[in-house]
Amino acid sequence: MSEKKITLPHHHSEKDNRLVEEMPSLKTIKTVADAMKQLGDPSRLRIFWLLCHCEECVINIAAATEMSSPAVSHHLKLLKSAGLIVANRNGKEMYYRAADTDIVLKLHHTIEEVARISCPD
């Protein structure tokens, strides 16, 4: 299947055509948009930031964020479905941490740059 070449109706510069040719795919943009959508919620953003620095169980995440365990579980489900965190079972306990992906690393660094905070030691 050949890729359709997009031609802009108005030709302003060669840069316009290069930008269109190099535009990220819809799949790539959807992945980024989904991740950013999940982090648009302050509670999920706090949980994500915490899990970028440690692996933790629901009870401790709830205590750290001053939220109920069911609320934390709901947010964890959404973060996990967006591929931002992963879960690990140890006996009966589930532990969560940030996924080891490029997008997670970049989002983590962006959060800290925007908020002007640094990683704890």
N, C-alpha and C positions, 0 to 999 in steps of 0.2 A: 504494500500500500504506500503510495507516494504522499509526501507531505505537501499540503496546499500552501502555495506561496501567497502571502498577503501583500497587496499593493495598496498603498495609501492614496486616497483620492487627490490630495494636494501634496505636491512635491516641494518641500521647503528646504531640505538639505539632505545630504547623504546620511547624516547621523540619524535622521528619522527612520530610514530603511534599516539601518544596522540595529537600532533599538528594537524594532518590530521583529527582526530575524532572531535576535538574542533574547527575546522575552521568555521568561520561564513558562514551562508548560502549565496547563490548568491543574494537573495532578500535583505539581510542586507547590503552586500557589495555594491550592486547597489544603495541603498538609500544613503549611505555615499559618494560614488563616485559622484552621482548626486549633492549632496550638495556641495562637494568640487569643482566640476566643475564650478558651478555657482559662487563660491567665488574666483575662479581663475582669474576673471576679476576685475581689480582695482576699477572700478566705482561701481560695485555691492558690492565689499567688503566694500567700504566706506559707501555706503547706508545701508548695513546690520549692520555695526558697529553702525551707527547713530541710527538705529531703535532698536538696543538692549538697548538703553538708553532712548528712548522716543517714543511717538506715534506722527506721523507728517503727514501733507498733502503733496501732490506732489509739490505744489508751494514752500513751505518752504524747502523741500528736494532739489529741484532744486537750490534754492538760496544758501543753505548751501554747496552744492557740486559744485557750479558754472557750472551747466549743464542746458540744455533746459528741459522744462517740458515734451515734447515728449520722449526725451532720458531717462529721469527718469522713465516715465511710462513704457517704454520698459523693463528697468532693473527690475522694480517692478513686472512686469508680470512674468519674469523668476524666480525671487526669490520666488514669491508666488507659482508658479507651482512646485518648488522644496520643498515646505513645510517649507521654512525658515521664511516667514513672513505671516501675516494675515492682512486682511482689515476690516475696520469698517466704515459704513456709518453714517454720522451725517448730516441730511438734504441733501443738494446737494453735500456736501464735503465728500471725502473718506479719511480716516486716516489709516496709516499703522504702524505696529509695529512688532517686532520679535515674532515669534510663541513661545508659552510656551511649549517647548518640551526639552527632555534631550539632543538631538543632537544639538539644537540651543544653549543651555546653554554651552555645552562643546566647540562648535565652537567659541562662544563669548570669553570664557576664554582662549582658545588656541590663538586666534588672539591677545588678550591683552598680553599674555605671550611672544609670538614670537616678537611682536612689542615693548615689554617692555613699555607698557602704562597702565594706570590704569583707572578704571571707573571714570567719572566725578561725583562730589557730587550731 
